[in-house]
Amino acid sequence: MAVVDIEQENKAIAKQYKELLKISYQTLTEEDKKMIRLAFDTAVDAHKEQRRKSGEAYIFHPIAVAKIVASEIGMDATSIAAALLHDVVEDTEYTLEDIEQMFGETVARIVDGLTKISHLKKDKDVSLQAENFRKMLLTLHDDIRVIIIKIADRLHNMQTMASMPEHKQVKIASETLYIYAPLAHRIGLYNIKTELEDLGLKYTEPNVYNDILSKIEESKEEQDAYIKTFSSTLEKSFDRENLNYQIKGRSKSIFSIRRKMQSQNVTYDEVYDKFAIRIVYQSDEKNEKFLAWKIYSIVTDHYRPNPIRLRDWISSPKSTGYEALHITVMGPKGRWVEVQIRSERMNEIAEKGYAAHFKYKHGDQREQGIDIWLNRLQEALENPESNAVDFVEEFKLNLYAKEIFVFTPKGDLRSLPKGATPLDFAFNIHTEVGMHTRGAKVNGKLVPLNFELNSGDQVEIITSEKSKPNANWLDYASTARARTKIKSSLREEKKLIGEEGKELLRRKLKQLKIVLNDKVINQLVVYFKLKTSLDLFYRMGVGTIDNQALKDFAASRNNTFINFFKNKIRKSNVPEDINKDEIIAKYDQLVFGKEEEKLEYKFSNCCNPIPGDDVFGFITVNEGLKVHKKDCPNSISMQSSFAYRIIAAKWIDSSQQGFTGVIILNGIDNLGLVSDVTKIISNNMHVNMKNISFDTDGGIFNGKITVEVKNNTILKKLIDNLKKINGIDKVSRI
């Protein structure tokens, strides 16, 4: 490279540095500037030998990331310095100790968090993206700035991805749409989220992207004219009221137009709200709300509003801190137009998110939404047993969710994702409240636990020491927090039942002259085609494995039946010989979607799932529904690129699925008979009473009870116990 080029490059680098200081959103002190200068000099020195794929000096990348952090996100000097240094430890001779010595502990910790994200081991057995994402979030509670710089880093990489090979572009763009865009949205960085989504679409579906882009450019002139007509009517009224304001037209992002075309199955021309009009007004803090509604009143004087489309984020800001008034009105030529009303302060919070909170923080301002969100996130992260793909799925579930606001009985406001139930609300209050939920009242009326809450509902949870989670609760809860807690409680209960089952098994085998040891346990697991010893003990505990089944097992161990047993072991150890249909029919069933439907499916060849694996369904173009393991190597690319084709799937263990049975009883009525009947039912730990009715006529007693049981053995045992009650003549099952 010629000397002149190097000189030119150095001038360009110096110019970028000056610009960085000039565009910083926060006011920088002399100390701040010194730290940023030192970080800049260190980064220039560290990266002096490196060049990017495009051929330019590598240092332009950290400077660009620092500019995004300083201006678009509006972070502090510590973040700017860490952004300049974000690749230094990973790519150069500098160590973390050097950074700590020069810049102190905070900058070193952020750089360490960013380096960790880049340095994760390439483990074949986990879905890399999901695992990386999870580890990345584990650094969150350390310092939110790690994530913010990572988002800025990703944004610059997306902006400069043209010189990369196509397969890398698609991979990075899918990951961006799958992880970074929703994360930016949740933190409140709406502008960056939009740019990440558009760039993601540009590389994953270039034809679609370019098609929509050209259509937007074609209609720009007409759109500008329409906005001018719409605004001029309002301007006269605003000027009469002496308002200080700006009216801007804002085109909808390419990604959101594409999403609308897909979800509503319409063409580009049929998407009716391709742009929004934003009114940003000046106001002191005291009159902010009053002026917003005054502007609302003027707009609706001129244009008829759609009452269903009013969104008041001023009275109840989103958990990201976003405040605005959104209305949809009927504009000229019969077109619906979205109007967003924001003060300058609200506009800055909408654009800068987290950082603008600092600038405008005053007095005892409400706890920042981001802190509440981080605490929620931390709980999901602390559960070590959740599988990484599950974690990402549940996290996405909370990221994309629209919010609703509900009240506690005392009038406190709680924010929950749309679709939340009283059970989600109970776990949101406290884990202990959730665990002991017995019922719920919404607006004073008793409702089922799967009732869908709406904004403005007042929710009261009824608890009982005796109540505990059951498997149905997983269908009633939608938030990650509630589901995680319920799953861990069900696992604990399974272990307890398993302990009882183990003792029971020991006693029963003793009668058959068999000593329970590891060898026998393994033989039993194989004999009953189970996966673990816990499955065996659990089935003993709930009574699925009865005396006859154990006698058959004992017989199979005798010499007479030795070949029979050998054959069973052989069958279990050779995968080709396993009759999958038999296993599925006898022990497990695969069900799909929230409705748990039984659909036709095939197992995929890439990961060969077997009954009991964590799986999901993928709707293929030619081969119908294919079932993949959740940690399948292709899982993430499917989740990233074809999320709309994925359908939830789970195995239902026949020993744990409840069956409904109806019992009829009759006999001679006497005092305390009803009490005796209900006592026997409630004392049996594996019976759930769904319905009960008693009737007495002329001293004769008739009863009908509907119960949910795990299997036939439990039902028989219950009927036998009911027959023993004094006065009961006949007990039968319908």
KOLTI-854024 format. One line per field, with one value per residue (C-alpha): x, y negated, z. Coordinates in nm, 3 decimals. Layout:
residues N
east	c(X,...)
north	c(Y,...)
up	c(Z,...)
END
This chain:
residues 734
east	c(0.000,0.135,0.250,-0.009,-0.286,-0.166,-0.163,-0.511,-0.628,-0.478,-0.656,-0.983,-0.930,-0.862,-1.172,-1.388,-1.255,-1.344,-1.689,-1.733,-1.686,-1.906,-2.209,-2.213,-2.562,-2.439,-2.242,-1.878,-1.651,-1.277,-1.219,-1.454,-1.271,-0.935,-1.065,-1.213,-0.883,-0.684,-0.926,-0.899,-0.515,-0.506,-0.745,-0.549,-0.226,-0.378,-0.542,-0.268,-0.180,-0.539,-0.768,-1.131,-1.256,-1.335,-0.966,-1.013,-0.821,-0.986,-0.995,-1.287,-1.511,-1.461,-1.496,-1.823,-1.955,-1.855,-2.041,-2.360,-2.321,-2.253,-2.509,-2.786,-2.808,-2.679,-2.466,-2.202,-1.823,-1.760,-1.967,-1.793,-1.450,-1.560,-1.702,-1.368,-1.192,-1.449,-1.224,-0.887,-0.858,-0.999,-0.788,-0.461,-0.171,-0.348,-0.480,-0.774,-0.526,-0.381,-0.730,-0.812,-0.486,-0.545,-0.923,-1.039,-1.263,-1.591,-1.452,-1.253,-1.565,-1.765,-1.482,-1.456,-1.833,-1.803,-1.496,-1.675,-1.963,-1.719,-1.510,-1.775,-1.672,-1.810,-1.981,-2.142,-2.418,-2.590,-2.764,-2.483,-2.688,-2.923,-2.640,-2.438,-2.744,-2.808,-2.449,-2.466,-2.771,-2.597,-2.366,-2.670,-2.701,-2.332,-2.376,-2.653,-2.389,-2.245,-2.567,-2.603,-2.250,-2.313,-2.627,-2.427,-2.151,-2.412,-2.572,-2.239,-2.160,-2.500,-2.440,-2.103,-2.183,-2.165,-1.808,-1.888,-1.966,-2.339,-2.373,-2.226,-2.457,-2.764,-2.646,-2.566,-2.889,-3.103,-2.937,-3.001,-3.373,-3.398,-3.210,-3.077,-3.378,-3.622,-3.361,-3.316,-3.696,-3.726,-3.457,-3.646,-3.405,-3.683,-3.479,-3.203,-3.458,-3.613,-3.275,-3.169,-3.497,-3.469,-3.104,-3.192,-3.459,-3.219,-2.988,-3.239,-3.492,-3.315,-3.579,-3.865,-3.661,-3.566,-3.919,-4.075,-3.793,-3.851,-4.228,-4.171,-3.942,-4.196,-4.477,-4.262,-4.369,-4.739,-4.691,-4.517,-4.801,-5.058,-4.873,-4.857,-5.235,-5.303,-5.067,-5.168,-5.524,-5.386,-5.116,-5.372,-5.544,-5.213,-5.085,-5.407,-5.338,-4.975,-4.833,-4.465,-4.456,-4.318,-4.517,-4.320,-4.428,-4.262,-4.269,-4.331,-4.021,-3.975,-3.974,-4.307,-4.469,-4.348,-4.484,-4.821,-4.835,-4.767,-4.994,-5.292,-5.213,-5.234,-5.029,-4.815,-5.092,-5.345,-5.136,-5.331,-5.108,-4.774,-4.681,-4.752,-4.760,-4.571,-4.648,-4.364,-4.444,-4.242,-4.363,-4.249,-4.298,-4.608,-4.817,-4.696,-5.003,-5.248,-5.094,-5.094,-5.472,-5.520,-5.342,-5.550,-5.864,-5.758,-5.666,-6.001,-6.189,-6.059,-6.038,-6.268,-6.081,-6.109,-6.199,-6.064,-5.718,-5.648,-5.332,-5.260,-4.897,-4.880,-5.097,-4.943,-4.596,-4.462,-4.210,-3.934,-4.031,-4.198,-4.461,-4.686,-5.045,-5.132,-5.454,-5.573,-5.787,-5.967,-5.762,-5.832,-5.932,-6.077,-5.738,-5.660,-5.358,-5.179,-5.095,-4.836,-4.835,-4.518,-4.343,-3.974,-3.884,-4.103,-3.956,-3.603,-3.697,-3.856,-3.541,-3.269,-3.456,-3.249,-3.012,-3.283,-3.409,-3.085,-3.111,-3.469,-3.454,-3.601,-3.703,-3.854,-3.926,-4.084,-3.837,-3.705,-3.878,-3.543,-3.456,-3.784,-3.722,-3.366,-3.489,-3.748,-3.489,-3.250,-3.502,-3.540,-3.162,-3.105,-3.292,-3.002,-3.227,-3.383,-3.259,-3.103,-3.349,-3.640,-3.489,-3.466,-3.821,-3.960,-3.752,-3.884,-4.232,-4.175,-3.990,-4.251,-4.548,-4.762,-4.825,-5.140,-5.174,-5.373,-5.437,-5.379,-5.664,-5.484,-5.472,-5.104,-5.037,-4.865,-4.754,-4.792,-4.762,-5.082,-5.247,-5.146,-5.373,-5.443,-5.173,-4.915,-5.031,-4.992,-4.631,-4.565,-4.667,-4.450,-4.342,-4.508,-4.841,-4.816,-4.730,-5.032,-5.291,-5.632,-5.845,-5.878,-6.126,-6.122,-6.321,-6.483,-6.599,-6.449,-6.277,-6.090,-5.710,-5.680,-5.897,-5.725,-5.669,-5.734,-5.588,-5.761,-5.871,-5.841,-5.710,-5.726,-5.558,-5.710,-5.442,-5.441,-5.156,-5.280,-5.279,-4.983,-4.904,-5.030,-4.945,-5.252,-5.102,-4.848,-5.142,-5.280,-4.956,-4.790,-4.506,-4.157,-4.138,-4.457,-4.377,-4.024,-4.148,-4.432,-4.196,-3.949,-4.231,-4.367,-4.016,-3.990,-4.328,-4.226,-3.915,-4.124,-4.368,-4.063,-3.917,-4.244,-4.255,-3.902,-3.996,-4.311,-4.110,-3.857,-4.139,-4.320,-3.998,-3.907,-4.232,-4.118,-3.777,-3.593,-3.354,-3.376,-3.028,-2.883,-2.877,-3.245,-3.341,-3.169,-3.347,-3.683,-3.618,-3.540,-3.829,-4.086,-3.923,-3.854,-3.573,-3.466,-3.499,-3.706,-3.965,-3.978,-4.020,-4.276,-4.489,-4.472,-4.575,-4.883,-4.973,-4.924,-4.702,-4.921,-4.853,-4.925,-4.670,-4.405,-4.493,-4.445,-4.108,-4.008,-4.114,-3.903,-3.594,-3.641,-3.443,-3.755,-3.801,-3.436,-3.446,-3.757,-3.580,-3.258,-3.465,-3.617,-3.272,-3.150,-3.449,-3.392,-3.025,-3.053,-3.224,-3.319,-3.530,-3.727,-4.087,-4.136,-4.508,-4.549,-4.360,-4.562,-4.894,-4.821,-4.622,-4.611,-4.810,-4.697,-4.934,-4.905,-4.994,-5.174,-5.480,-5.261,-5.394,-5.286,-5.156,-4.979,-4.602,-4.264,-3.938,-3.661,-3.342,-3.108,-3.155,-3.367,-3.580,-3.711,-4.011,-3.944,-3.702,-3.773,-3.911,-4.091,-4.282,-4.171,-4.417,-4.225,-4.330,-4.336,-4.318,-4.585,-4.508,-4.152,-4.051,-3.708,-3.527,-3.501,-3.122,-3.116,-2.823,-3.074,-3.300,-3.171,-3.168,-3.532,-3.621,-3.441,-3.573,-3.904,-4.046,-4.399,-4.373,-4.283,-4.546,-4.501,-4.494,-4.469,-4.478,-4.762,-4.659,-4.951,-4.871,-4.904,-5.201,-5.523,-5.832,-6.185,-6.397,-6.755,-6.852,-7.215,-7.289,-7.608,-7.703,-7.885,-7.857,-7.705,-7.544,-7.192,-7.209,-7.127,-6.838,-6.697,-6.716,-6.538,-6.275,-6.177,-6.150,-5.949,-5.714,-5.612,-5.325,-5.357,-5.727,-5.863,-6.238,-6.397,-6.769,-6.984,-7.361,-7.560,-7.931,-8.137,-8.496,-8.693,-8.377,-8.208,-7.880,-7.764,-7.437,-7.246,-6.879,-6.655,-6.286,-5.962,-5.713,-5.379,-5.484,-5.729,-5.544,-5.600,-5.970,-6.017,-5.848,-6.076,-6.390,-6.276,-6.225,-6.567,-6.734,-6.599,-6.801,-7.078,-7.417,-7.287,-7.454,-7.324,-7.038,-6.990,-6.814,-7.004)
north	c(0.000,-0.343,-0.587,-0.842,-0.587,-0.528,-0.903,-0.936,-0.648,-0.803,-1.131,-0.941,-0.761,-1.093,-1.246,-0.953,-0.996,-1.370,-1.287,-1.029,-1.297,-1.545,-1.316,-1.173,-1.197,-1.226,-1.531,-1.420,-1.558,-1.614,-1.285,-1.106,-1.246,-1.134,-0.779,-0.768,-0.904,-0.636,-0.365,-0.498,-0.503,-0.151,-0.015,-0.183,-0.031,0.314,0.343,0.168,0.484,0.595,0.537,0.627,0.848,0.530,0.426,0.125,0.088,0.294,-0.006,-0.154,0.125,0.052,-0.324,-0.262,-0.046,-0.318,-0.580,-0.369,-0.326,-0.699,-0.853,-0.612,-0.438,-0.735,-0.551,-0.686,-0.722,-0.381,-0.215,-0.416,-0.311,0.055,0.042,-0.086,0.199,0.475,0.685,0.601,0.896,1.144,1.052,0.894,0.922,0.719,0.916,0.853,0.763,0.488,0.346,0.354,0.178,-0.096,-0.146,0.002,0.291,0.186,0.149,0.473,0.660,0.540,0.629,0.969,1.025,0.938,1.162,1.453,1.426,1.457,1.734,1.998,2.357,2.510,2.806,3.039,3.160,2.832,2.589,2.337,2.028,2.100,2.190,1.881,1.668,1.813,1.756,1.407,1.336,1.481,1.180,0.952,0.926,0.836,0.539,0.450,0.263,0.595,0.663,0.306,0.306,0.652,0.520,0.222,0.460,0.675,0.369,0.255,0.610,0.622,0.280,0.395,0.753,0.707,0.844,1.170,1.504,1.566,1.866,1.655,1.364,1.589,1.745,1.410,1.251,1.543,1.519,1.142,1.184,1.467,1.315,0.960,0.779,0.897,0.820,0.463,0.427,0.547,0.306,0.024,-0.041,-0.063,-0.235,0.026,0.309,0.181,0.152,0.501,0.648,0.477,0.581,0.935,0.955,0.807,1.110,1.388,1.296,1.050,1.070,0.987,0.707,0.544,0.577,0.396,0.135,0.045,0.019,-0.214,-0.434,-0.442,-0.557,-0.802,-1.113,-1.027,-0.945,-1.278,-1.464,-1.275,-1.353,-1.721,-1.733,-1.553,-1.779,-2.117,-2.080,-2.017,-2.287,-2.571,-2.448,-2.383,-2.732,-2.888,-2.713,-2.840,-2.489,-2.431,-2.112,-1.917,-1.683,-1.408,-1.125,-0.792,-0.500,-0.156,0.067,0.313,0.600,0.498,0.450,0.800,0.941,0.776,0.914,1.263,1.257,1.105,1.280,0.954,0.782,0.471,0.243,0.392,0.310,0.005,-0.155,-0.171,-0.490,-0.672,-1.040,-1.149,-1.472,-1.571,-1.868,-2.079,-2.086,-2.123,-1.817,-1.951,-2.001,-1.699,-1.481,-1.770,-1.876,-1.519,-1.494,-1.848,-1.745,-1.425,-1.637,-1.863,-1.564,-1.391,-1.719,-1.697,-1.321,-1.047,-0.812,-0.433,-0.384,-0.026,-0.148,-0.396,-0.309,-0.518,-0.448,-0.780,-0.678,-0.325,-0.327,0.001,0.187,0.052,-0.299,-0.383,-0.657,-0.787,-0.822,-0.620,-0.676,-0.555,-0.804,-0.811,-1.049,-1.199,-0.958,-0.718,-0.586,-0.485,-0.670,-0.596,-0.913,-0.899,-1.185,-1.230,-1.505,-1.567,-1.375,-1.078,-1.086,-1.065,-0.773,-0.600,-0.647,-0.605,-0.379,-0.300,-0.600,-0.866,-0.739,-0.863,-1.202,-1.252,-1.067,-1.287,-1.249,-0.917,-0.808,-0.465,-0.179,-0.151,0.108,0.247,0.338,0.524,0.702,0.797,0.944,1.152,1.266,1.359,1.604,1.787,1.801,1.941,2.261,2.493,2.773,2.588,2.697,2.416,2.429,2.441,2.141,1.941,2.040,1.938,1.621,1.535,1.601,1.324,1.096,1.080,1.075,0.767,0.652,0.628,0.444,0.599,0.489,0.668,0.658,0.359,0.172,0.222,0.242,0.553,0.599,0.946,1.073,1.091,1.432,1.457,1.644,1.611,1.877,1.654,1.365,1.580,1.670,1.306,1.205,1.470,1.828,1.946,1.787,1.963,2.301,2.297,2.150,2.307,2.074,1.717,1.433,1.181,0.863,1.040,1.352,1.700,1.803,2.119,2.109,2.104,1.788,1.533,1.203,0.865,0.523,0.356,0.681,0.694,1.038,1.208,1.542,1.791,2.009,2.323,2.500,2.831,2.710,2.799,2.791,3.071,3.155,2.964,2.640,2.643,2.598,2.312,2.109,1.916,1.716,1.863,1.799,1.989,2.280,2.320,2.328,2.573,2.808,2.813,2.881,3.170,3.317,3.300,3.471,3.744,3.804,3.831,4.077,4.261,4.298,4.452,4.672,4.797,4.913,5.076,5.252,5.377,5.532,5.690,5.841,5.976,6.178,6.314,6.405,6.138,5.887,5.534,5.430,5.236,5.544,5.622,5.255,5.254,5.578,5.430,5.109,5.317,5.560,5.278,5.084,4.777,4.521,4.466,4.621,4.317,4.407,4.756,4.638,4.376,4.638,4.856,4.557,4.478,4.844,4.884,5.187,5.431,5.763,5.967,5.771,5.835,6.208,6.219,6.053,6.307,6.593,6.447,6.475,6.849,7.093,7.205,6.856,6.756,6.744,6.531,6.280,6.285,6.205,5.907,5.773,5.829,5.644,5.351,5.320,5.343,5.030,5.191,5.453,5.210,5.202,4.826,4.852,5.091,4.859,4.557,4.741,4.896,4.633,4.302,4.090,3.787,3.491,3.156,2.792,2.632,2.849,3.162,3.315,3.654,3.596,3.811,3.763,3.909,3.911,3.704,3.881,3.601,3.662,3.984,3.898,4.180,4.180,3.959,3.717,3.341,3.281,3.033,3.073,2.911,2.882,2.970,2.881,3.235,3.482,3.361,3.329,3.429,3.468,3.337,3.340,2.998,3.021,3.140,2.982,2.826,2.694,2.340,2.283,2.399,2.179,1.881,1.909,2.099,2.024,2.010,2.377,2.505,2.673,2.766,3.140,3.353,3.715,3.809,4.085,4.324,4.387,4.017,3.924,3.895,4.099,4.016,4.281,4.259,4.457,4.528,4.617,4.708,4.835,4.742,4.380,4.320,4.032,3.947,4.166,3.878,3.775,4.133,4.148,3.815,3.897,4.220,4.039,3.745,3.971,4.153,3.936,4.036,3.963,3.627,3.575,3.382,3.412,3.550,3.577,3.757,3.817,3.978,4.093,4.282,4.389,4.514,4.350,4.302,4.138,4.060,3.959,3.861,3.909,3.867,4.149,4.252,4.611,4.896,5.040,4.722,4.715,5.080,5.008,4.708,4.914,5.187,4.927,4.770,5.115,5.146,4.843,4.936,4.895,4.910,5.196,5.172,4.988,5.012,4.830,4.703)
up	c(0.000,-0.092,0.179,0.066,0.126,0.481,0.543,0.400,0.617,0.931,0.853,0.808,1.142,1.322,1.162,1.278,1.633,1.642,1.510,1.786,2.055,1.870,1.829,2.181,2.333,2.694,2.804,2.831,3.108,3.062,3.251,3.011,2.708,2.852,2.901,2.547,2.402,2.585,2.465,2.109,2.116,2.266,2.000,1.715,1.846,1.907,1.563,1.358,1.162,1.099,0.802,0.744,0.457,0.259,0.283,0.512,0.841,1.119,1.358,1.158,1.297,1.673,1.602,1.414,1.701,1.951,1.740,1.746,2.124,2.175,1.944,1.843,2.182,2.379,2.635,2.875,2.842,3.003,2.729,2.454,2.584,2.614,2.258,2.123,2.306,2.242,2.011,2.168,2.410,2.158,1.855,1.980,2.225,2.494,2.795,3.025,3.302,3.077,3.021,3.394,3.478,3.222,3.245,3.574,3.671,3.504,3.150,3.195,3.306,3.005,2.763,2.934,2.886,2.516,2.473,2.643,2.397,2.104,2.262,2.328,2.259,1.941,2.106,1.854,2.085,2.162,1.942,1.924,1.869,2.155,2.393,2.296,2.344,2.685,2.796,2.656,2.870,3.174,3.156,3.165,3.541,3.546,3.318,3.073,2.869,2.749,2.558,2.433,2.285,2.138,1.965,1.828,1.712,1.535,1.373,1.224,1.106,0.934,0.772,0.630,0.533,0.155,0.125,0.305,0.129,0.080,0.320,0.603,0.521,0.548,0.876,1.041,0.912,1.040,1.380,1.382,1.309,1.561,1.855,1.822,1.672,1.943,2.208,2.078,2.078,2.437,2.557,2.384,2.093,1.834,1.559,1.582,1.593,1.269,1.095,1.211,1.082,0.743,0.700,0.815,0.545,0.286,0.322,0.400,0.128,-0.106,-0.383,-0.147,0.014,-0.317,-0.453,-0.153,-0.152,-0.517,-0.457,-0.159,-0.372,-0.658,-0.428,-0.225,-0.418,-0.388,-0.017,0.052,-0.117,0.092,0.418,0.316,0.256,0.586,0.786,0.639,0.777,1.128,1.115,1.098,1.418,1.598,1.510,1.646,1.979,1.977,1.995,1.929,1.721,1.427,1.198,1.023,0.797,0.871,0.630,0.778,0.772,0.486,0.736,0.894,0.551,0.460,0.789,0.728,0.371,0.508,0.812,0.628,0.298,0.101,-0.171,-0.117,-0.248,-0.003,0.309,0.419,0.687,0.503,0.685,1.011,1.097,1.406,1.591,1.827,2.054,2.297,2.654,3.010,3.226,3.403,3.086,2.888,2.937,2.902,2.567,2.433,2.484,2.349,2.026,2.022,2.047,1.754,1.532,1.599,1.530,1.171,1.114,1.243,1.482,1.496,1.866,1.874,1.767,2.050,2.245,2.555,2.649,2.839,3.136,3.142,2.978,2.832,3.048,2.819,2.929,2.594,2.618,2.340,2.230,1.916,1.724,1.385,1.195,0.862,0.646,0.303,0.019,0.280,0.398,0.758,0.897,1.224,1.419,1.698,1.950,2.160,2.350,2.273,2.589,2.490,2.141,2.279,2.505,2.204,1.997,2.259,2.503,2.808,2.790,2.776,3.113,3.272,3.109,3.220,3.552,3.822,4.185,4.282,3.925,3.886,3.893,3.542,3.328,3.220,3.581,3.627,3.298,3.396,3.724,3.539,3.291,3.570,3.716,3.386,3.352,3.698,3.617,3.521,3.395,3.102,2.763,2.559,2.268,2.513,2.686,2.365,2.271,2.612,2.608,2.260,2.391,2.647,2.404,2.132,2.366,2.369,2.723,2.931,3.263,3.547,3.904,4.235,4.491,4.654,4.323,4.233,3.859,3.717,3.357,3.197,2.839,2.634,2.676,3.044,3.286,3.662,3.713,3.540,3.759,4.075,3.989,3.896,4.251,4.422,4.362,4.686,4.584,4.247,4.400,4.634,4.396,4.447,4.242,4.116,4.107,3.822,3.888,4.185,3.994,4.022,3.699,3.585,3.604,3.221,3.191,2.961,3.141,2.978,3.049,3.340,3.513,3.891,3.988,4.328,4.390,4.636,4.792,5.003,5.181,5.034,4.670,4.452,4.079,3.855,3.492,3.361,3.492,3.207,2.968,3.178,3.212,2.931,3.093,3.112,3.486,3.573,3.340,3.477,3.839,3.759,3.571,3.858,4.111,3.898,3.879,4.259,4.299,4.055,4.268,4.588,4.430,4.292,4.643,4.768,4.456,4.521,4.872,4.741,4.468,4.726,4.937,4.639,4.498,4.844,4.837,4.497,4.649,4.445,4.608,4.466,4.348,4.052,3.829,3.896,3.847,3.505,3.410,3.515,3.317,3.006,3.067,3.092,2.801,3.014,2.995,3.358,3.702,3.808,3.541,3.693,4.053,3.948,3.770,4.083,4.297,4.087,4.044,3.666,3.731,3.928,4.104,3.791,3.585,3.854,3.862,3.482,3.528,3.797,3.568,3.286,3.511,3.568,3.355,3.174,3.038,3.007,2.626,2.638,2.861,2.658,2.356,2.535,2.626,2.274,2.136,2.366,2.278,1.901,1.770,1.435,1.616,1.827,1.721,1.748,1.677,1.971,2.207,2.098,2.120,2.458,2.644,2.458,2.222,2.030,2.027,1.847,1.912,2.202,2.139,2.170,1.849,1.719,1.365,1.108,1.117,1.019,1.215,1.054,0.949,1.057,1.431,1.458,1.762,1.981,2.217,2.518,2.344,2.352,2.004,1.777,1.451,1.125,0.835,0.517,0.165,0.022,0.311,0.551,0.922,1.023,1.388,1.498,1.834,1.998,1.994,1.630,1.438,1.195,1.470,1.482,1.107,1.099,1.398,1.242,0.889,0.908,1.255,1.106,1.000,1.347,1.562,1.927,1.999,2.311,2.416,2.647,2.881,2.908,3.273,3.352,3.138,3.333,3.237,3.340,3.511,3.641,3.952,4.058,4.424,4.609,4.952,5.275,5.378,5.719,5.901,5.780,5.467,5.226,5.451,5.448,5.066,5.009,5.274,5.096,4.760,4.891,5.091,4.774,4.646,4.279,4.232,4.127,4.183,3.893,3.969,4.251,4.311,4.584,4.611,4.890,4.857,5.122,5.306,4.985,4.887,4.523,4.422,4.104,4.111,3.817,3.890,3.696,3.753,3.606,3.526,3.575,3.878,4.079,3.984,4.091,4.424,4.481,4.404,4.648,4.926,4.861,4.890,5.247,5.371,5.612,5.436,5.077,4.894,4.538,4.365,3.988,3.709,3.406)
END
